[in-house]
Amino acid sequence: MKYKDYYAILGVPRDAGADAIKQAYRKLAKKYHPDVSKEKNAEEKFKEVGEAYETLKDPEKRAAYDQLGRHRPGEEFRPPPDWERAFGERAFGGGEFAFDDIDLADLFAGLTGRRRGGTRGARSAEIPGRDYEAMVALTFEQAFHGAQIELELTATEYDAEGMPRRVPHHIHVRIPRGVTHGQRLRVPGKGGKGANGARDGDLYLDIEVQPHPLYRVDGLDLHMDLPLTPWEAVLGTRIDIPTPGGTVALKVPAGTRAGQKLRLAGRGMSRAKGEAGDLYASVQIAVPTLVTERERALYKELAELATFDPRAHLDAAARGG
């Protein structure tokens, strides 16, 4: 086992009273608390200070610690012979006792059946609540319209003595309309509870929007494929387009080309402040694969009468024109 000088860590003499130990702990806990300290290795020092205080504030643990005698910090040593008899069975539930595999802090925590976690704040210091973070998977419809969701989170919180505990949280959250994949939402005050009058932490939601079979999202804009028959593209038409906000009539102008994008303004994602994207329908020319004899005859007649040559530019390029 490696020795830790808990008195030196707190900066108090070995005969220091309980009040002096508590005062030293509070001063150092405030100095090294990870939420407020800018000191190098603050979190590591904070846990070390908490570990020392947890041992020295308890008369039974302090008396047991003092039995170890004085050693250099980090020095390997073996506890007195009577430790196995006095603490081994109570601390570790019986069985073979092997000090070499035990951390000193775990040994003292075991005297009262509590595991080491470090102390997380002084009783008198204001400690802001921790921020929570959660991933939220939404359907496309929930992202488009907004939604009310329930979250079940389990987070680490700390009691008045700074000891950690796992606490379940049931949180009701409103997701605003128009959120997009990869967006991060902040929900103020829905994180961990602040200690000693400090503010509560915040909840951060990482948004994941599930793909939709029809719409592709690009920021606030939506994109979809629009199949047209050859005659619809040539003659023009008016068709009903399904949008997330309902069906809308779309005018297809005569001579519409494959790959052309037809825009429906304001029919994309929208946000509460009034900002809205557009819906773009990308034209695809759908060629029928099954035709009747009459249809085939009409296509042959069209082929004989048509003057349009879609490959004229290829011939011109080949001739260097």
C-alpha positions in Angstrom: 0.0 0.0 0.0 1.2 3.5 -0.8 1.2 6.1 2.0 -0.6 9.4 1.7 0.1 12.2 4.3 -3.4 13.5 4.8 -2.2 16.1 7.4 0.3 17.5 4.9 -2.4 17.5 2.1 -4.7 19.7 4.3 -1.7 21.7 5.7 -2.5 21.0 9.4 -0.4 19.6 12.2 -1.0 16.0 13.3 -2.6 17.2 16.6 -5.0 19.6 14.8 -8.5 19.8 16.2 -11.7 19.0 14.3 -12.4 22.7 13.7 -9.0 23.4 12.3 -9.3 20.4 10.0 -12.7 21.5 8.8 -11.5 25.1 8.2 -8.5 23.9 6.2 -10.7 21.7 4.1 -13.2 24.4 3.3 -10.4 26.8 2.2 -8.7 24.2 0.0 -12.0 22.8 -1.4 -13.0 26.3 -2.5 -9.5 26.9 -4.0 -9.5 23.7 -6.1 -13.1 23.1 -6.9 -13.1 22.2 -10.6 -16.1 24.3 -11.4 -14.4 27.5 -10.3 -10.7 26.9 -10.0 -8.1 27.8 -12.6 -5.3 26.0 -10.8 -3.4 23.4 -12.6 -4.6 19.8 -11.8 -7.4 21.4 -9.8 -9.7 18.3 -10.0 -7.0 15.9 -8.9 -6.1 18.2 -5.9 -9.7 18.6 -5.1 -10.3 14.9 -4.8 -7.1 14.5 -2.8 -8.2 17.2 -0.3 -11.7 15.6 -0.1 -10.1 12.2 0.5 -7.9 13.6 3.3 -10.9 15.3 5.0 -13.1 12.2 4.8 -10.5 10.3 6.8 -9.5 12.9 9.3 -13.0 14.3 10.1 -14.1 10.9 11.3 -12.7 9.9 14.7 -12.6 6.2 14.0 -10.9 6.6 10.6 -8.5 9.2 12.0 -7.5 6.9 14.9 -7.0 4.0 12.4 -4.9 6.3 10.1 -2.7 7.5 13.0 -1.9 3.9 13.8 -0.1 3.7 10.4 2.6 5.9 11.8 4.6 8.4 9.7 5.9 7.6 6.2 7.0 9.5 3.2 4.2 10.3 0.7 4.1 7.6 -1.9 6.2 5.2 0.2 5.2 1.5 0.0 4.4 0.1 3.5 2.5 -2.6 5.3 0.0 -1.7 8.0 0.4 -3.0 11.6 -0.2 -6.7 12.1 -3.4 -6.2 14.0 -5.1 -4.3 11.1 -6.2 -7.5 9.5 -7.9 -8.6 12.7 -9.4 -5.2 13.5 -10.6 -4.0 10.1 -10.1 -6.6 7.5 -13.3 -8.6 7.9 -15.4 -5.5 8.6 -14.0 -3.6 5.6 -13.9 -6.3 3.0 -16.5 -8.8 4.0 -14.2 -11.6 5.1 -11.9 -13.8 3.0 -8.2 -13.5 2.3 -6.8 -10.0 3.2 -4.3 -8.6 0.7 -3.2 -5.0 1.5 -1.1 -4.8 -1.7 -4.2 -4.5 -3.9 -5.9 -1.9 -1.8 -5.9 1.9 -2.1 -5.4 3.7 1.1 -8.6 5.8 0.6 -10.6 2.6 -0.1 -9.3 1.1 3.1 -10.7 4.0 5.2 -13.9 4.3 3.2 -14.5 0.6 3.9 -14.6 1.2 7.7 -18.0 2.7 7.3 -19.1 0.8 4.1 -18.7 3.9 1.8 -16.7 3.9 -1.4 -14.3 6.6 -2.2 -15.5 9.3 -4.6 -13.9 12.4 -3.2 -15.8 15.3 -1.7 -17.4 17.8 -4.0 -17.6 21.0 -2.1 -17.6 22.7 1.2 -20.9 23.1 3.1 -20.5 26.9 3.1 -19.3 27.4 -0.4 -21.7 28.2 -3.3 -21.3 25.5 -5.9 -23.1 25.8 -9.2 -25.1 22.8 -10.4 -23.5 20.6 -13.0 -24.5 20.8 -16.6 -26.1 17.7 -18.1 -25.9 16.5 -21.7 -28.2 14.1 -23.5 -28.7 12.9 -27.1 -32.3 13.2 -28.3 -33.5 11.2 -31.4 -36.4 12.9 -33.1 -38.6 11.8 -36.0 -38.7 14.2 -39.0 -42.3 15.2 -38.0 -41.2 16.0 -34.4 -38.4 18.2 -35.8 -40.7 19.9 -38.3 -43.6 20.6 -36.0 -41.9 20.7 -32.6 -42.6 18.3 -29.8 -43.0 17.7 -26.1 -40.7 14.9 -24.9 -39.9 13.2 -21.6 -36.3 12.4 -20.6 -35.1 9.9 -18.0 -31.6 10.8 -16.9 -29.4 9.4 -14.2 -26.7 11.9 -13.0 -24.2 12.2 -10.2 -25.1 14.8 -7.6 -23.4 15.7 -4.3 -24.9 16.1 -0.8 -24.2 18.8 1.6 -21.0 17.0 2.7 -19.9 16.8 -0.9 -20.4 13.0 -1.2 -21.5 11.7 -4.7 -24.7 9.9 -5.3 -26.5 8.7 -8.4 -29.9 10.4 -8.8 -32.6 9.7 -11.4 -34.2 12.7 -13.1 -37.5 12.9 -15.0 -37.4 15.9 -17.2 -40.1 17.4 -19.4 -38.7 19.3 -22.4 -40.3 21.3 -25.2 -38.5 20.9 -28.5 -39.1 24.0 -30.7 -40.1 23.5 -34.3 -37.4 23.7 -37.0 -34.6 22.0 -35.1 -32.1 20.3 -37.4 -29.8 17.3 -37.2 -26.6 18.1 -35.3 -28.1 21.1 -33.6 -27.4 21.6 -29.8 -30.1 23.0 -27.6 -29.6 24.6 -24.2 -32.4 24.2 -21.6 -31.6 26.6 -18.8 -31.9 25.3 -15.2 -32.6 21.7 -16.1 -29.2 20.4 -15.0 -27.9 19.5 -11.5 -29.1 21.4 -8.5 -26.8 24.1 -7.2 -25.4 23.8 -3.6 -25.8 26.5 -0.9 -27.9 28.9 -3.0 -25.9 28.6 -6.2 -27.6 28.5 -9.6 -28.8 25.2 -11.1 -26.9 23.8 -14.1 -28.2 23.6 -17.6 -29.3 20.7 -19.8 -27.7 20.5 -23.3 -29.6 18.4 -25.9 -27.7 17.0 -28.9 -30.4 16.7 -31.6 -30.4 13.7 -34.0 -33.2 13.8 -36.6 -34.1 10.5 -38.2 -34.0 10.4 -42.0 -37.3 10.8 -43.9 -38.2 8.6 -46.9 -39.3 11.6 -49.0 -37.5 14.7 -47.8 -33.8 15.6 -47.5 -32.9 18.3 -45.1 -30.4 21.0 -45.8 -30.5 23.6 -43.0 -34.0 24.9 -43.2 -34.5 23.9 -46.8 -36.1 20.6 -47.9 -35.4 18.7 -51.1 -37.4 16.0 -52.7 -37.4 14.1 -56.0 -40.3 14.8 -58.5 -40.9 12.2 -61.2 -42.6 13.6 -64.3 -43.8 11.8 -67.5 -42.2 12.9 -70.7 -45.4 14.5 -71.9 -45.8 16.4 -68.5 -42.4 17.8 -68.9 -43.0 18.8 -72.5 -46.5 20.2 -72.2 -46.4 21.4 -68.7 -49.0 20.5 -66.0 -50.3 21.3 -62.6 -49.8 18.6 -59.9 -50.4 18.2 -56.2 -47.2 18.0 -54.1 -47.1 16.5 -50.6 -45.3 18.8 -48.2 -44.8 18.4 -44.4 -47.4 21.2 -43.9 -50.0 19.7 -46.3 -50.6 19.2 -50.0 -49.8 22.1 -52.3 -50.5 22.6 -56.0 -47.3 23.0 -58.1 -47.2 24.5 -61.6 -44.8 22.6 -63.9 -43.9 24.9 -66.8 -43.8 23.5 -70.4 -40.4 22.4 -71.4 -39.2 21.4 -67.9 -35.9 19.6 -68.0 -34.6 16.7 -66.0 -32.6 17.9 -63.0 -34.4 21.2 -62.9 -35.4 22.3 -59.4 -38.9 23.7 -58.9 -39.2 25.9 -55.8 -42.0 26.1 -53.3 -41.2 29.2 -51.2 -41.6 29.0 -47.5 -42.5 25.3 -47.5 -39.3 24.1 -45.8 -38.5 23.9 -42.1 -39.7 26.9 -40.1 -38.7 28.3 -36.7 -40.7 30.1 -34.1 -39.2 33.5 -34.9 -40.7 33.3 -38.4 -37.6 32.1 -40.3 -38.5 29.6 -42.9 -36.8 27.6 -45.7 -38.0 26.5 -49.1 -39.0 23.1 -50.6 -37.2 22.2 -53.8 -38.6 19.5 -56.1 -35.9 18.0 -58.3 -37.4 16.9 -61.6 -36.8 13.3 -62.8 -38.2 12.2 -66.2 -39.8 8.8 -65.7 -39.9 6.6 -68.8 -42.7 4.0 -68.9 -41.4 0.4 -69.2 -44.7 -1.2 -70.0 -46.7 0.3 -72.9 -49.7 -0.9 -74.9 -49.7 -1.5 -78.6 -51.5 1.8 -79.1 -49.0 3.7 -77.0 -46.1 2.1 -78.8 -47.6 3.2 -82.2 -48.0 6.7 -80.9 -44.4 6.8 -79.8 -43.3 5.6 -83.2 -45.3 8.3 -84.9 -43.8 10.9 -82.6 -40.3 9.6 -83.4 -41.0 10.1 -87.1 -42.4 13.6 -86.7 -40.1 15.0 -84.0 -37.4 17.5 -85.0 -35.8 17.6 -81.6 -32.3 16.1 -81.4 -30.9 15.9 -77.9 -27.5 14.9 -79.2 -26.9 17.7 -81.7 -24.3 19.3 -79.4 -22.3 16.0 -79.5 -22.2 16.0 -83.2 -21.1 19.7 -83.3 -18.4 19.0 -80.7 -17.1 16.0 -82.7 -16.8 18.2 -85.8 -15.0 20.9 -83.8 -17.8 23.3 -84.2 
